[in-house]
Amino acid sequence: MVQLDESQRAFIQAPVDQNIRLLAPAGCGKTLCLLHRCKHLAEHSERPQRFLIVTFTRAARDELRSRLNEDAEFAEIRDYVDINTLNAWGFRRIKSATFSPKLITTRQDFHFTMRNQLQPVWRNHEHVKGAIQNSNRWKSANAPRNLMNMIDSLKSLGFDHVRHTTKEDFLRHWTELEKQGLAWRLQEQIDQLVRFDVLSDSTTNADDFYDAFYRFWLEATARLVDEATFTLEDQKYFAFQDEQANVDLKSFLSGAAAYDHVFVDEFQDINPLDLALVRAIVDRRRSTLTIAGDDDQAIFEWRGATPEYILKPADYFAMRFVTHPLAINYRSPANIVDRSQMLIKHNQRRVPKEISAFASNSARIDILNLETLADALNYVHELLNSSISLGTSPSRLALISRKRSQIIPYQVFFASKDIPFCAAEDLLVFLSDTFDRLIRLLTIKEDTERRRSTSNVLNDIMFFCDYVKRYPLNKKTKLALRTFLQSCRPRTIRDGIDALAIYRGELKGKNEDGETSLDMADAILQYLDAETVTDALLSLSTRFEGFQFDFGKSEEDIFFVDPPFLHLAEFARQYEDDFASFVDDIEAAKDTLVYTPPFDDEISDADLSKHPIHLMTALRAKGKEFDNVVLLDVQDQIWPNRNASTEQQLEAERRVFYVAFTRAKEQVTMLLRSGKVPSPYIEELGLAH
């Protein structure tokens, strides 16, 4: 039998009728405690008790199921515990309540559903109709899918097409979301509608949002439900609607059909829809509720979650909660626990707690000042080699960044050294279509002076023209330009650029006095004249608007979330003017790339043994642990992110660093670049730089 500590026993043995907020920092034995709580409740009840444990990841679900099914201590409650994710629980409701449900998941599904299935709805709403039929080819092509995403976004924010039908209902819920710290999320919805011309101004208020989009949303959502068409988000939304409808009718469940106790894991990560669904489940069964999580690890606000719910649960449920904190960290070394607590106490919006380490050993904590990126790459390589030479498994080394673009040079470096590595899918910027186009431009550069057929030259020139400006040339403009260039019979790329410079037809507008033609030609020439790979990349980043950050395009191609030019340009210094070797190493990285499992799955033991380096952002690191952790670029403007300005955003950034720092079991190394301002978190950790 596992020996439980005092804080664990206090939670497990709490009165059976209590609603509990279990504050469970990482490594405190939360999984075990949840199952022991179920066992205690079963043993102290006169009739069989039924339990629902809701997790937010499949990995957490599988861990709980494995412990329940394999540990003989829980044998008597196995048949009474339902462990599932909210999505899976919701989809089970869809299958039992609808005939032949259609689940749409792909971009093509979203596009088709909006363009065709919902056409009878949007044709009666001028703002949405105009966005879908917009004359701007790029916007109109992407609008259907993005507007479908908007439909889901409003569901995740807790808007209800059955109960929020009037403007007054809508505005009331909008105001509630603002009070919950989600005003930024609402502004994000407004900005998205501006981007697709549904709204005309980002300063639009909630009233305009209601008139331009929400009325359409009400009808569209109702139609999709009537036609049994569901998105992944609908798994929860439909379940909520079904549960809440029964609550409104006072159709409560009891006996074998009900749960006596509901547990929600990782409660700090729930969004308004999750909250509404949990509340409806509990209300219909009149069960007790235990919410488990750690407000200090609330790092998914970018997905619409808010720590507000775990900080003030009584404000969102008609019940009183008793707080039980777990007080001992069984996973991390003593100094990691102590210093991480020093760090996170700088946050004001949290529940104060005292955490101590079970272990007495200390991890090695290093802060390294390095001159160049090459120095950082070589350090990590040496760290890996030293692990291998000592006979220890190298498979527990993780590189953790704040931004995706920081990871790219390491992927290329390891590929060039034939070192297998794992990297989560959303980090693989250089597998994006746009990254492929960037590499094609680097390849074209080598043919600048070579004489070729006019047709081949024109293909390259037209390719340049599609990326010099923010969006590609439209079909009509492209045809006119190509016809003119064809008449000039260019045999080299430079000949083609000279022809482009004298073109006076329309180019992104009227092209008065050839201003646009000259500007495009100048940008291409500056790139072609770059003598080194680094200079060429910097030229592309500044003069080619089609490769610059674009929030709208980022939903289609991850490259535009954080174009990696600066990190790539610095990495490329070692190649000097050897474009071919640089491209070869990029291609090698793509060929040897290994994906980790999806976002909510853990890294398997097989992956750990095969791939010694694990690359991830801090957001991906949550729930994982490694012997050695290297934190990249621990400097201001990265940790915290330069875009964080409000107190709420700065506290969220500190939580992200807290998660990253606490992944290490034996050693954590923070890499700094000489001449950069160190992250304030170093001082907050109590580590003088």
GINORUR-V549399 format. One record per backbone hydrogen bond with DSSP energy under -1.0 kcal/mol. NH is the residue of the N-H (numbers start at 0). CO is the residue of the C=O. E is the energy in kcal/mol with one decimal. If there is no record, write none. Layout:
BEGIN
nh-><NH NH>
co-><CO CO>
e-><E E>
END
This chain:
BEGIN
nh-><8 9 10 11 12 13 17 19 20 21 22 23 27 32 33 34 35 36 37 38 39 40 41 42 43 44 50 51 52 53 54 58 60 61 62 63 64 65 66 67 68 69 70 73 74 76 79 81 83 85 88 89 90 91 92 93 94 95 96 97 101 103 109 110 111 112 113 114 115 117 120 121 122 123 124 128 129 130 131 132 139 140 141 142 145 146 147 148 149 150 151 152 153 154 155 156 157 158 163 169 170 171 172 173 174 175 176 177 178 179 180 181 185 186 187 188 189 190 191 192 193 194 195 196 197 198 203 208 209 210 211 212 213 214 216 217 218 219 220 221 222 223 224 225 226 227 228 229 234 236 237 239 240 241 242 243 244 245 246 247 248 249 250 251 252 256 257 259 260 261 262 263 264 266 268 269 272 274 275 276 277 278 279 280 281 282 283 284 285 286 287 289 290 291 292 296 297 298 302 303 304 305 308 310 311 314 315 318 321 323 325 328 329 333 336 337 338 339 340 341 342 343 344 345 346 349 355 357 363 365 367 369 375 376 377 378 379 380 381 382 383 384 385 386 387 388 389 390 391 397 398 399 400 406 410 411 412 413 414 415 416 417 418 421 422 426 427 428 430 431 435 436 437 438 439 440 441 442 443 444 445 446 447 451 456 457 458 459 460 461 462 463 464 465 466 467 477 478 479 480 481 482 483 484 485 486 488 493 495 496 497 498 499 500 502 506 513 514 517 518 519 520 521 522 523 524 525 526 527 528 529 532 535 536 537 538 539 540 541 542 543 544 545 546 547 549 553 555 556 559 560 567 568 569 570 571 572 574 575 577 578 581 582 583 584 585 586 587 588 589 590 591 600 607 608 609 610 613 614 615 617 623 625 627 628 629 630 631 633 634 635 637 638 641 643 649 650 651 652 653 654 655 656 657 658 659 660 661 662 664 665 666 667 668 669 670 671 673 675 678 681 683 684 685 686>
co-><4 5 6 7 8 10 14 288 321 290 323 292 24 28 29 30 31 32 33 34 35 36 37 38 39 41 79 260 81 262 83 599 56 57 58 59 60 61 62 63 64 65 66 70 71 73 76 50 52 54 84 85 86 87 88 89 90 91 92 93 227 229 105 106 107 108 109 110 111 112 117 117 118 120 121 124 125 126 127 128 135 136 137 138 141 142 143 144 145 146 147 148 149 150 151 152 154 153 159 165 166 167 168 169 170 171 172 173 174 175 177 176 181 182 183 184 185 186 187 188 189 190 191 193 192 192 200 204 205 206 207 208 208 209 212 213 214 215 216 217 218 219 220 221 222 224 223 101 231 232 233 235 236 237 238 239 240 241 242 243 244 246 245 249 283 253 254 49 49 287 51 289 53 291 265 266 155 270 271 272 273 274 275 276 277 278 279 280 281 281 259 261 19 263 21 293 294 296 299 300 299 269 305 306 307 311 312 316 18 20 22 355 26 360 332 333 334 335 336 337 338 339 340 342 343 347 326 328 665 667 669 671 371 372 373 374 375 376 377 378 379 380 381 382 383 384 385 387 386 627 613 629 615 403 406 407 408 409 410 411 412 414 413 612 593 423 424 426 427 428 431 432 433 434 435 436 437 438 439 440 442 443 444 490 452 453 454 455 456 457 458 459 460 461 463 463 473 474 475 476 477 478 479 480 481 482 485 447 491 492 493 494 495 496 499 508 510 511 513 514 515 516 517 518 519 520 521 522 523 524 526 575 531 532 533 534 535 536 537 538 539 467 466 543 544 559 549 552 552 556 557 563 564 565 566 567 569 571 572 574 576 577 578 579 580 581 582 583 584 585 586 587 597 603 604 605 606 396 421 398 400 620 662 395 666 397 668 399 670 632 676 634 634 636 640 645 646 647 648 649 650 651 652 653 654 655 656 657 659 625 626 626 363 628 365 630 367 369 672 633 678 679 680 682 681>
e-><-2.6 -2.2 -1.4 -2.7 -2.7 -1.3 -1.7 -1.5 -2.3 -3.1 -1.7 -2.8 -1.3 -2.0 -2.4 -1.6 -2.3 -2.3 -1.9 -2.3 -2.5 -2.5 -2.3 -2.2 -1.3 -1.0 -3.0 -2.1 -3.1 -3.2 -2.2 -1.7 -2.0 -3.0 -2.2 -2.2 -2.7 -2.7 -2.2 -2.6 -2.7 -2.1 -1.8 -2.0 -1.6 -1.3 -1.9 -2.9 -2.2 -1.2 -2.5 -2.4 -2.5 -1.8 -1.1 -1.8 -2.5 -1.4 -1.4 -1.9 -3.0 -3.1 -2.2 -2.6 -2.8 -2.6 -2.2 -2.7 -2.6 -2.2 -1.3 -2.3 -1.9 -1.7 -1.6 -2.8 -2.8 -1.6 -2.2 -2.2 -2.8 -2.0 -1.6 -2.3 -2.2 -3.0 -1.7 -2.0 -1.8 -1.7 -1.8 -2.5 -2.1 -1.3 -2.6 -1.4 -2.1 -2.2 -2.7 -2.5 -2.9 -2.1 -2.1 -2.5 -2.3 -1.9 -2.3 -1.8 -1.9 -1.3 -1.4 -2.4 -1.7 -2.3 -1.8 -1.4 -1.9 -2.9 -1.9 -1.9 -2.2 -2.2 -1.2 -1.7 -2.5 -1.4 -1.6 -1.8 -2.4 -2.0 -2.8 -2.3 -1.9 -2.0 -2.5 -2.4 -1.5 -3.0 -2.7 -1.8 -2.3 -2.3 -2.1 -2.5 -1.9 -1.7 -2.8 -3.4 -1.1 -2.1 -3.2 -2.6 -2.5 -2.7 -2.7 -3.3 -2.1 -1.5 -2.0 -2.8 -1.5 -1.6 -3.4 -1.4 -2.1 -1.2 -1.5 -2.1 -1.7 -2.5 -3.1 -2.7 -3.2 -2.7 -2.0 -1.3 -1.9 -2.5 -2.3 -2.5 -2.7 -2.6 -2.1 -2.5 -2.4 -2.6 -2.4 -1.3 -1.5 -1.2 -2.2 -2.7 -2.7 -3.2 -2.2 -2.1 -1.2 -1.5 -1.6 -2.2 -1.5 -1.4 -1.1 -2.0 -2.2 -1.5 -1.8 -2.0 -2.6 -2.7 -2.8 -2.9 -3.8 -2.4 -2.1 -2.6 -2.5 -2.1 -1.8 -1.7 -2.0 -2.5 -1.4 -1.8 -1.8 -1.7 -2.7 -2.7 -2.8 -2.3 -2.5 -2.9 -1.4 -2.6 -2.4 -2.2 -2.1 -2.1 -2.5 -2.5 -2.3 -2.5 -2.6 -1.6 -1.9 -2.6 -1.6 -1.4 -1.7 -2.4 -3.0 -2.8 -2.1 -1.8 -1.8 -2.1 -2.6 -2.7 -1.9 -2.2 -1.1 -1.4 -2.9 -2.8 -1.6 -2.1 -1.6 -2.5 -1.8 -2.0 -1.6 -1.7 -2.1 -2.3 -1.9 -1.9 -1.7 -1.9 -2.8 -1.7 -1.0 -2.4 -1.5 -3.1 -2.1 -2.8 -1.9 -1.7 -2.4 -2.8 -1.5 -2.3 -2.4 -1.3 -1.8 -1.3 -2.7 -2.1 -2.1 -2.6 -2.5 -2.2 -1.9 -2.7 -2.6 -1.4 -1.1 -1.0 -2.0 -2.1 -2.2 -1.8 -2.2 -2.2 -1.4 -1.3 -2.2 -2.2 -2.9 -2.1 -2.6 -2.5 -2.5 -2.2 -2.1 -2.4 -2.5 -1.7 -2.6 -2.3 -1.3 -2.9 -2.2 -2.3 -2.3 -2.2 -2.2 -2.0 -1.4 -2.9 -1.2 -2.2 -2.3 -1.9 -1.5 -1.4 -1.7 -1.6 -2.2 -1.5 -1.7 -2.4 -3.4 -1.9 -2.1 -2.4 -1.2 -1.8 -1.0 -2.8 -1.6 -1.7 -2.5 -2.4 -2.3 -2.0 -2.6 -2.1 -2.2 -2.0 -2.2 -2.2 -2.0 -2.1 -1.9 -1.7 -2.2 -1.8 -2.8 -2.2 -2.1 -2.3 -2.4 -2.5 -2.4 -2.9 -3.0 -2.4 -2.8 -2.5 -3.0 -1.6 -2.7 -1.9 -1.9 -2.5 -2.2 -1.8 -2.1 -1.8 -1.9 -1.7 -2.1 -2.4 -2.1 -2.1 -2.9 -1.6 -1.3 -1.7 -2.6 -2.2 -2.6 -2.8 -3.0 -2.6 -3.2 -2.4 -2.2 -1.7 -1.4 -1.9 -1.8 -1.6 -2.1>
END
